[in-house]
Amino acid sequence: MNNQAMESKYHRKLNGDSVLIVGMLILLVSVEVFLLYKILTETWEIAKNFFYLYVIFVGLIVIIEAIGCLSVRSSIKKHMFEFEYYD
């Protein structure tokens, strides 16, 4: 019974951490999109010729951040019982 209660607690806490990780990713992406918007509005005459490069660059950054966030969640999930992460 105690083991099942601990697993339930750990999975609840993991879900909470997952929400934090998604929130962090949303915050990072929104800041990057805002910065891209500000840069493009100030330099549109020059940047319109290279707009696709901005999109590719920001897309790569978002993909790398998403992979990083997913690997953090995966690592927490993998080791949460081993290291008694939530105790």
CNS distance restraints for C-alpha pairs under 8 A (distance, minus, plus):
assign (resid   1 and name CA) (resid   5 and name CA) 6.26 0.50 0.50
assign (resid   2 and name CA) (resid   6 and name CA) 6.15 0.50 0.50
assign (resid   3 and name CA) (resid   7 and name CA) 6.21 0.50 0.50
assign (resid   4 and name CA) (resid   8 and name CA) 6.09 0.50 0.50
assign (resid   5 and name CA) (resid   9 and name CA) 6.16 0.50 0.50
assign (resid   6 and name CA) (resid  10 and name CA) 6.10 0.50 0.50
assign (resid   7 and name CA) (resid  11 and name CA) 6.09 0.50 0.50
assign (resid   8 and name CA) (resid  12 and name CA) 6.18 0.50 0.50
assign (resid   9 and name CA) (resid  13 and name CA) 6.20 0.50 0.50
assign (resid  10 and name CA) (resid  14 and name CA) 5.99 0.50 0.50
assign (resid  10 and name CA) (resid  80 and name CA) 7.46 0.50 0.50
assign (resid  10 and name CA) (resid  81 and name CA) 7.90 0.50 0.50
assign (resid  10 and name CA) (resid  86 and name CA) 6.41 0.50 0.50
assign (resid  11 and name CA) (resid  15 and name CA) 6.16 0.50 0.50
assign (resid  12 and name CA) (resid  16 and name CA) 6.39 0.50 0.50
assign (resid  13 and name CA) (resid  17 and name CA) 6.21 0.50 0.50
assign (resid  13 and name CA) (resid  86 and name CA) 7.15 0.50 0.50
assign (resid  14 and name CA) (resid  18 and name CA) 6.06 0.50 0.50
assign (resid  14 and name CA) (resid  76 and name CA) 7.73 0.50 0.50
assign (resid  14 and name CA) (resid  77 and name CA) 7.02 0.50 0.50
assign (resid  15 and name CA) (resid  19 and name CA) 6.33 0.50 0.50
assign (resid  16 and name CA) (resid  20 and name CA) 6.44 0.50 0.50
assign (resid  17 and name CA) (resid  21 and name CA) 6.16 0.50 0.50
assign (resid  17 and name CA) (resid  73 and name CA) 7.76 0.50 0.50
assign (resid  18 and name CA) (resid  22 and name CA) 6.18 0.50 0.50
assign (resid  18 and name CA) (resid  73 and name CA) 6.59 0.50 0.50
assign (resid  19 and name CA) (resid  23 and name CA) 6.05 0.50 0.50
assign (resid  20 and name CA) (resid  24 and name CA) 6.09 0.50 0.50
assign (resid  21 and name CA) (resid  25 and name CA) 6.25 0.50 0.50
assign (resid  21 and name CA) (resid  69 and name CA) 6.32 0.50 0.50
assign (resid  21 and name CA) (resid  73 and name CA) 7.49 0.50 0.50
assign (resid  22 and name CA) (resid  26 and name CA) 6.14 0.50 0.50
assign (resid  22 and name CA) (resid  69 and name CA) 7.75 0.50 0.50
assign (resid  23 and name CA) (resid  27 and name CA) 6.11 0.50 0.50
assign (resid  24 and name CA) (resid  28 and name CA) 6.17 0.50 0.50
assign (resid  25 and name CA) (resid  29 and name CA) 6.12 0.50 0.50
assign (resid  25 and name CA) (resid  65 and name CA) 7.13 0.50 0.50
assign (resid  25 and name CA) (resid  66 and name CA) 6.86 0.50 0.50
assign (resid  25 and name CA) (resid  69 and name CA) 7.17 0.50 0.50
assign (resid  26 and name CA) (resid  30 and name CA) 6.00 0.50 0.50
assign (resid  27 and name CA) (resid  31 and name CA) 6.19 0.50 0.50
assign (resid  28 and name CA) (resid  32 and name CA) 6.24 0.50 0.50
assign (resid  29 and name CA) (resid  33 and name CA) 6.08 0.50 0.50
assign (resid  29 and name CA) (resid  62 and name CA) 6.50 0.50 0.50
assign (resid  30 and name CA) (resid  34 and name CA) 6.08 0.50 0.50
assign (resid  31 and name CA) (resid  35 and name CA) 6.15 0.50 0.50
assign (resid  32 and name CA) (resid  36 and name CA) 6.10 0.50 0.50
assign (resid  32 and name CA) (resid  58 and name CA) 7.32 0.50 0.50
assign (resid  33 and name CA) (resid  37 and name CA) 6.07 0.50 0.50
assign (resid  33 and name CA) (resid  58 and name CA) 7.85 0.50 0.50
assign (resid  34 and name CA) (resid  38 and name CA) 6.19 0.50 0.50
assign (resid  35 and name CA) (resid  39 and name CA) 6.08 0.50 0.50
assign (resid  36 and name CA) (resid  40 and name CA) 6.02 0.50 0.50
assign (resid  36 and name CA) (resid  54 and name CA) 7.61 0.50 0.50
assign (resid  36 and name CA) (resid  58 and name CA) 7.98 0.50 0.50
assign (resid  37 and name CA) (resid  41 and name CA) 6.05 0.50 0.50
assign (resid  38 and name CA) (resid  42 and name CA) 6.25 0.50 0.50
assign (resid  39 and name CA) (resid  43 and name CA) 6.09 0.50 0.50
assign (resid  39 and name CA) (resid  44 and name CA) 7.96 0.50 0.50
assign (resid  40 and name CA) (resid  44 and name CA) 5.07 0.50 0.50
assign (resid  40 and name CA) (resid  47 and name CA) 6.35 0.50 0.50
assign (resid  40 and name CA) (resid  48 and name CA) 7.94 0.50 0.50
assign (resid  43 and name CA) (resid  47 and name CA) 5.69 0.50 0.50
assign (resid  44 and name CA) (resid  48 and name CA) 5.40 0.50 0.50
assign (resid  45 and name CA) (resid  49 and name CA) 7.97 0.50 0.50
assign (resid  46 and name CA) (resid  50 and name CA) 7.72 0.50 0.50
assign (resid  47 and name CA) (resid  51 and name CA) 5.74 0.50 0.50
assign (resid  50 and name CA) (resid  54 and name CA) 6.92 0.50 0.50
assign (resid  51 and name CA) (resid  55 and name CA) 6.45 0.50 0.50
assign (resid  52 and name CA) (resid  56 and name CA) 6.09 0.50 0.50
assign (resid  53 and name CA) (resid  57 and name CA) 6.00 0.50 0.50
assign (resid  54 and name CA) (resid  58 and name CA) 6.11 0.50 0.50
assign (resid  55 and name CA) (resid  59 and name CA) 5.87 0.50 0.50
assign (resid  56 and name CA) (resid  60 and name CA) 6.10 0.50 0.50
assign (resid  57 and name CA) (resid  61 and name CA) 6.32 0.50 0.50
assign (resid  58 and name CA) (resid  62 and name CA) 6.16 0.50 0.50
assign (resid  59 and name CA) (resid  63 and name CA) 6.17 0.50 0.50
assign (resid  60 and name CA) (resid  64 and name CA) 6.11 0.50 0.50
assign (resid  61 and name CA) (resid  65 and name CA) 6.13 0.50 0.50
assign (resid  62 and name CA) (resid  66 and name CA) 6.04 0.50 0.50
assign (resid  63 and name CA) (resid  67 and name CA) 6.17 0.50 0.50
assign (resid  64 and name CA) (resid  68 and name CA) 6.17 0.50 0.50
assign (resid  65 and name CA) (resid  69 and name CA) 6.13 0.50 0.50
assign (resid  66 and name CA) (resid  70 and name CA) 6.11 0.50 0.50
assign (resid  67 and name CA) (resid  71 and name CA) 6.09 0.50 0.50
assign (resid  68 and name CA) (resid  72 and name CA) 6.23 0.50 0.50
assign (resid  69 and name CA) (resid  73 and name CA) 6.34 0.50 0.50
assign (resid  70 and name CA) (resid  74 and name CA) 6.06 0.50 0.50
assign (resid  71 and name CA) (resid  75 and name CA) 5.99 0.50 0.50
assign (resid  72 and name CA) (resid  76 and name CA) 6.20 0.50 0.50
assign (resid  73 and name CA) (resid  77 and name CA) 6.10 0.50 0.50
assign (resid  74 and name CA) (resid  78 and name CA) 6.01 0.50 0.50
assign (resid  75 and name CA) (resid  79 and name CA) 6.13 0.50 0.50
assign (resid  76 and name CA) (resid  80 and name CA) 5.46 0.50 0.50
assign (resid  76 and name CA) (resid  85 and name CA) 7.98 0.50 0.50
assign (resid  79 and name CA) (resid  83 and name CA) 6.00 0.50 0.50
assign (resid  79 and name CA) (resid  85 and name CA) 7.54 0.50 0.50
assign (resid  80 and name CA) (resid  84 and name CA) 5.68 0.50 0.50
assign (resid  80 and name CA) (resid  85 and name CA) 4.81 0.50 0.50
assign (resid  80 and name CA) (resid  86 and name CA) 7.11 0.50 0.50
assign (resid  81 and name CA) (resid  85 and name CA) 6.60 0.50 0.50
